[in-house]
């Protein structure tokens, strides 16, 4: 719109001096102004550059201002010449911009090289992650590729990325060091826990293994994921075993004494009681379980209490059965003891009768003692081989007869 107004003004000014403006003139001027418009875009681009010098900036602005003043006064030819001159100046300025940008690019590349070198030195410190080291290697390669760059944009983009990596490296290193310190503290807790009572042997070994795994991260960490995972696993293990040990301690505090008493009672019942083979087998199994639990073998928190409750019931039942059997046997023994004299007397009488039946009788009425036996007159303590009336004597063996004196012959007994 502005160009059209300017063009109209030029045509009117020509009319005042007697020159007739045609449509062809109008089109020609329009082309000149279009050319200048395109040129202005290039000039403004140059003016916006951070690399333009003060002198070049002043020259371009003056050219724009001069053309603005001349466009309504000068002819198309003069305006075209002015555009050509302005283009020559612009090319010189653009060349200067390229040179200046190249200088800045080289300077910033030098600064970038220093930053990368500092990071490379930093990468040799403990707790620099492998992923961060790999990224740094990529920048070292990229830095070499940018060495001949004449543009600042790729250098600055890389510098921005290096700066971000630097922040990441410092942050990750700090976090890894913090987690490593946490692992050292967990090892301290684990070591203290291992020295406490009521810790299962398997748990003690698990804690020792866990401490060794933690120690691998005391001076180095390959990745945050690995060291974070190690901390989580270690923390959960220490917490779990600590809780388990506390439950075990409570179980022993509440049940150890009475369990040991029950072990003693069961052991005595097995040795002295009257038990069936099944009862003895069950009690032996119970005894083994309780002894293992007391020694913290094959033990889970609460086992003492559970074993005591269940095994005590069996013990009470088997003890009652045993006592009943013992009482019955005692009663039978007492009954047998009371009946023993009568039974002995009857057995002696029966033996005498049997002996009398078995002994031989001579023609003159003497009874001969069976082979290996003698007749004993208990009132006198004398033994004989033959008697007239065997009912007045007792038959004893020859070995028993050695404890008595042989009697002299008389009318009722002789050798």
For each residue, the residues with C-beta under 8 A, 3 or more apart:
1: 4 5
2: 5 6
3: 6 7 30 33 34 37
4: 1 7 8
5: 1 2 8 9
6: 2 3 9 10 33 71 72
7: 3 4 10 11 26 29 30 33
8: 4 5 11 12
9: 5 6 12 13 72
10: 6 7 13 14 21 29 71 72
11: 7 8 14 15 21 25 26
12: 8 9 15 16
13: 9 10 16 17 72 73
14: 10 11 17 19 20 21 25
15: 11 12 18 19 20 21
16: 12 13
17: 13 14
18: 15
19: 14 15
20: 14 15
21: 10 11 14 15 25 26
22: 25 26
23: 26 27
24: 27 28
25: 11 14 21 22 28 29 76
26: 7 11 21 22 23 29 30
27: 23 24 30 31
28: 24 25 31 32 76
29: 7 10 25 26 32 33 76
30: 3 7 26 27 33 34
31: 27 28 34 35
32: 28 29 35 36 76 79 80 83
33: 3 6 7 29 30 36 37 71
34: 3 30 31 37 38
35: 31 32 38 39 80 83
36: 32 33 39 40 67 71 79 83
37: 3 33 34 40 41
38: 34 35 41 42
39: 35 36 42 43 83 86 87 90
40: 36 37 43 44 64
41: 37 38 44 45
42: 38 39 45 46 90
43: 39 40 46 47 60 63 64 86 90
44: 40 41 47 48
45: 41 42 48 49
46: 42 43 49 52 56 60 90 93 94 97
47: 43 44 52 57 60 61
48: 44 45
49: 45 46 52 97 101
50:
51: 96 97 100 101 104
52: 46 47 49 56 57 60 93 96 97 100
53: 56 57 96 100
54: 57 58
55: 58 59
56: 46 52 53 59 60 92 93 96
57: 47 52 53 54 60 61
58: 54 55 61 62
59: 55 56 62 63 89 93
60: 43 46 47 52 56 57 63 64 89 90 93
61: 47 57 58 64 65
62: 58 59 65 66
63: 43 59 60 66 67 85 86 89
64: 40 43 60 61 67 68
65: 61 62 68 69
66: 62 63 69 70 82
67: 36 63 64 70 71 79 82 83 86
68: 64 65 71
69: 65 66 72 73
70: 66 67 73 74 78 79 82
71: 6 10 33 36 67 68 74 79
72: 6 9 10 13 69
73: 13 69 70
74: 70 71 78 79 82
75: 78 79
76: 25 28 29 32 79 80
77: 80 81
78: 70 74 75 81 82
79: 32 36 67 70 71 74 75 76 82 83
80: 32 35 76 77 83 84
81: 77 78 84 85
82: 66 67 70 74 78 79 85 86
83: 32 35 36 39 67 79 80 86 87
84: 80 81 87 88
85: 63 81 82 88 89
86: 39 43 63 67 82 83 89 90
87: 39 83 84 90 91
88: 84 85 91 92
89: 59 60 63 85 86 92 93
90: 39 42 43 46 60 86 87 93 94
91: 87 88 94 95
92: 56 88 89 95 96
93: 46 52 56 59 60 89 90 96 97
94: 46 90 91 97 98
95: 91 92 98 99
96: 51 52 53 56 92 93 99 100
97: 46 49 51 52 93 94 100 101
98: 94 95 101 102 150
99: 95 96 102 103
100: 51 52 53 96 97 103 104
101: 49 51 97 98 104 105 150 151 152
102: 98 99 105 106 150
103: 99 100 106 107
104: 51 100 101 107 108 152
105: 101 102 108 109 149 150 151 152 155
106: 102 103 109 110
107: 103 104 110 111
108: 104 105 111 112 152 155 156 159
109: 105 106 112 113 143 146 147 149 155
110: 106 107 113 114
111: 107 108 114 115 159
112: 108 109 115 116 143 146 155 158 159 162
113: 109 110 116 117 143
114: 110 111 117 118
115: 111 112 118 119 159 162 163 166
116: 112 113 119 120 136 139 140 143 162
117: 113 114 120 121
118: 114 115 121 122
119: 115 116 122 123 136 139 162 165 166 169
120: 116 117 123 124 136 140
121: 117 118 124
122: 118 119 125 128 166 169 170
123: 119 120 128 132 133 136 169
124: 120 121 128
125: 122 128 173
126: 177 219 220
127: 172 173 176 177 180 220 221
128: 122 123 124 125 132 133 169 172 173
129: 132 133 169 172 173 176 221 222 223 224
130: 133 134 222 223
131: 134 135 223
132: 123 128 129 135 136 165 168 169 172
133: 123 128 129 130 136 137
134: 130 131 137 138
135: 131 132 138 139 165
136: 116 119 120 123 132 133 139 140 165 169
137: 133 134 140 141
138: 134 135 141 142
139: 116 119 135 136 142 143 158 161 162 165
140: 116 120 136 137 143 144
141: 137 138 144 145
142: 138 139 145 146 158
143: 109 112 113 116 139 140 146 147 158
144: 140 141 147
145: 141 142
146: 109 112 142 143 149 154 155 158
147: 109 143 144
148:
149: 105 109 146 154 155
150: 98 101 102 105
151: 101 105 154 155
152: 101 104 105 108 155 156
153: 156 157
154: 146 149 151 157 158
155: 105 108 109 112 146 149 151 152 158 159
156: 108 152 153 159 160
157: 153 154 160 161
158: 112 139 142 143 146 154 155 161 162
159: 108 111 112 115 155 156 162 163
160: 156 157 163 164
161: 139 157 158 164 165
162: 112 115 116 119 139 158 159 165 166
163: 115 159 160 166 167
164: 160 161 167 168
165: 119 132 135 136 139 161 162 168 169
166: 115 119 122 162 163 169 170
167: 163 164 170 171
168: 132 164 165 171 172
169: 119 122 123 128 129 132 136 165 166 172 173
170: 122 166 167 173 174
171: 167 168 174 175
172: 127 128 129 132 168 169 175 176 224
173: 125 127 128 129 169 170 176 177
174: 170 171 177 178
175: 171 172 178 179 224
176: 127 129 172 173 179 180 221 224 227
177: 126 127 173 174 180 181
178: 174 175 181 182
179: 175 176 182 183 217 221 224 227 228 231
180: 127 176 177 183 184 217 218 219 221 227
181: 177 178 184 185
182: 178 179 185 186 231
183: 179 180 186 187 214 217 218 227 230 231 234
184: 180 181 187 188 214 218
185: 181 182 188 189
186: 182 183 189 190 214 231 234 235 238
187: 183 184 190 191 211 214 215
188: 184 185 191 192
189: 185 186 192 193 238 242
190: 186 187 193 194 207 210 211 234 238
191: 187 188 194 195 211
192: 188 189 195 196
193: 189 190 196 199 207 238 241 242 245
194: 190 191 199 204 207 208
195: 191 192
196: 192 193 199 245
197: 249
198: 245 248 249 252 296
199: 193 194 196 203 204 241 245 248 296
200: 203 204 244 245 248 296 299
201: 204 205 296 297
202: 205 206
203: 199 200 206 207 241 244 245
204: 194 199 200 201 207 208
205: 201 202 208 209
206: 202 203 209 210 237 241
207: 190 193 194 203 204 210 211 237 238 241
208: 194 204 205 211 212
209: 205 206 212 213
210: 190 206 207 213 214 233 234 237 238
211: 187 190 191 207 208 214 215
212: 208 209 215 216
213: 209 210 216 230 234
214: 183 184 186 187 210 211 217 218 230 234
215: 187 211 212 218
216: 212 213
217: 179 180 183 214 220 221 226 227 230
218: 180 183 184 214 215
219: 126 180
220: 126 127 217
221: 127 129 176 179 180 217 224 226 227
222: 129 130 226
223: 129 130 131 226 227
224: 129 172 175 176 179 221 227 228
225: 228 229
226: 217 221 222 223 229 230
227: 176 179 180 183 217 221 223 224 230 231
228: 179 224 225 231 232
229: 225 226 232 233
230: 183 213 214 217 226 227 233 234
231: 179 182 183 186 227 228 234 235
232: 228 229 235 236
233: 210 229 230 236 237
234: 183 186 190 210 213 214 230 231 237 238
235: 186 231 232 238 239
236: 232 233 239 240
237: 206 207 210 233 234 240 241
238: 186 189 190 193 207 210 234 235 241 242
239: 235 236 242 243
240: 236 237 243 244
241: 193 199 203 206 207 237 238 244 245
242: 189 193 238 239 245 246
243: 239 240 246 247
244: 200 203 240 241 247 248 301
245: 193 196 198 199 200 203 241 242 248 249
246: 242 243 249 250
247: 243 244 250 251 301 302
248: 198 199 200 244 245 251 252 296 299 301
249: 197 198 245 246 252 253
250: 246 247 253 254 301
251: 247 248 254 255 301 302 303 304 305
252: 198 248 249 255 256 304
253: 249 250 256
254: 250 251 304 305
255: 251 252 258 259 304 305 308
256: 252 253 259 260 294 304
257: 260 261
258: 255 261 262 308
259: 255 256 262 263 290 293 294 304 307 308
260: 256 257 263 264 294
261: 257 258 264 265
262: 258 259 265 266 290 308 311 312 315
263: 259 260 266 267 287 290 291 294
264: 260 261 267 268
265: 261 262 268 269 315 319
266: 262 263 269 270 283 286 287 290 311 315
267: 263 264 270 271 287
268: 264 265 271 272 273
269: 265 266 272 273 275 283 315 318 319 322
270: 266 267 273 275 280 283 284 287
271: 267 268
272: 268 269
273: 268 269 270 318 319 322 326
274: 321 322 325 326 329
275: 269 270 279 280 283 318 321 322
276: 279 280
277: 280 281
278: 281 282
279: 275 276 282 283 318 321
280: 270 275 276 277 283 284
281: 277 278 284 285
282: 278 279 285 286 314 318
283: 266 269 270 275 279 280 286 287 314 315 318
284: 270 280 281 287 288
285: 281 282 288 289
286: 266 282 283 289 290 307 311 314 315
287: 263 266 267 270 283 284 290 291
288: 284 285 291 292
289: 285 286 292 293 298 303 307 311
290: 259 262 263 266 286 287 293 294 304 307 308 311
291: 263 287 288 294 295
292: 288 289 295 297 298 299
293: 259 289 290 296 297 298 299 303 304 307
294: 256 259 260 263 290 291 304
295: 291 292
296: 198 199 200 201 248 293 299
297: 201 292 293
298: 289 292 293
299: 200 248 292 293 296 303
300: 303
301: 244 247 248 250 251
302: 247 251 305 306
303: 251 289 293 299 300 306 307
304: 251 252 254 255 256 259 290 293 294 307 308
305: 251 254 255 302 308 309
306: 302 303 309 310
307: 259 286 289 290 293 303 304 310 311
308: 255 258 259 262 290 304 305 311 312
309: 305 306 312 313
310: 306 307 313 314
311: 262 266 286 289 290 307 308 314 315
312: 262 308 309 315 316
313: 309 310 316 317
314: 282 283 286 310 311 317 318
315: 262 265 266 269 283 286 311 312 318 319
316: 312 313 319 320
317: 313 314 320 321
318: 269 273 275 279 282 283 314 315 321 322
319: 265 269 273 315 316 322 323
320: 316 317 323 324
321: 274 275 279 317 318 324 325
322: 269 273 274 275 318 319 325 326
323: 319 320 326 327
324: 320 321 327 328
325: 274 321 322 328 329
326: 273 274 322 323 329 330
327: 323 324 330 331
328: 324 325 331 332
329: 274 325 326 332 333
330: 326 327 333 334
331: 327 328 334 335
332: 328 329 335 336
333: 329 330 336 337
334: 330 331 337 338
335: 331 332 338 339
336: 332 333 339 340
337: 333 334 340
338: 334 335
339: 335 336 342 343
340: 336 337 343 344
341: 344 345
342: 339 345 346
343: 339 340 346 347
344: 340 341 347 348
345: 341 342 348 349
346: 342 343 349 350
347: 343 344 350 351
348: 344 345 351 352 394
349: 345 346 352 353
350: 346 347 353 354
351: 347 348 354 355 395
352: 348 349 355 356 390 391 394 395
353: 349 350 356 357
354: 350 351 357 358
355: 351 352 358 359 369 370 373 390 395
356: 352 353 359 367 390 391
357: 353 354
358: 354 355 370
359: 355 356 367 368 369 370 390
360: 367 368 370
361: 365 366 367 368
362: 365 366 367 368 386
363:
364:
365: 361 362 388
366: 361 362 386 387 388 414
367: 356 359 360 361 362 386 387 388 390
368: 359 360 361 362 385 386
369: 355 359 373 374 375 384 385 386 387 395
370: 355 358 359 360 373 395
371:
372: 397 398
373: 355 369 370 395 396 397 398 401
374: 369 383 384 385 395 396 397 398 400 401
375: 369 383 384 385 386 387 390 393 394 395 413
376: 381 382 383 393 394 395 396 400 401 404
377: 380 381 382 383 384 392 393 407 413
378: 381 394
379:
380: 377 407
381: 376 377 378 404 405
382: 376 377 404 405 406 407 413
383: 374 375 376 377 396 401 404 405 406 407
384: 369 374 375 377 387 393 406 407 413 414 415
385: 368 369 374 375 414 415
386: 362 366 367 368 369 375 413 414 415
387: 366 367 369 375 384 390 392 393 412 413 414
388: 365 366 367 411 412 413
389: 392 393 412
390: 352 355 356 359 367 375 387 393 395
391: 352 356
392: 377 387 389 412
393: 375 376 377 384 387 389 390 413
394: 348 352 375 376 378
395: 351 352 355 369 370 373 374 375 376 390
396: 373 374 376 383 400 401 404
397: 372 373 374 400 401
398: 372 373 374 401 402
399: 402
400: 374 376 396 397 403 404
401: 373 374 376 383 396 397 398 404 406
402: 398 399
403: 400
404: 376 381 382 383 396 400 401
405: 381 382 383
406: 382 383 384 401 415
407: 377 380 382 383 384 410 413 415
408:
409: 413 414 415
410: 407 413 414
411: 388
412: 387 388 389 392
413: 375 377 382 384 386 387 388 393 407 409 410
414: 366 384 385 386 387 409 410
415: 384 385 386 406 407 409
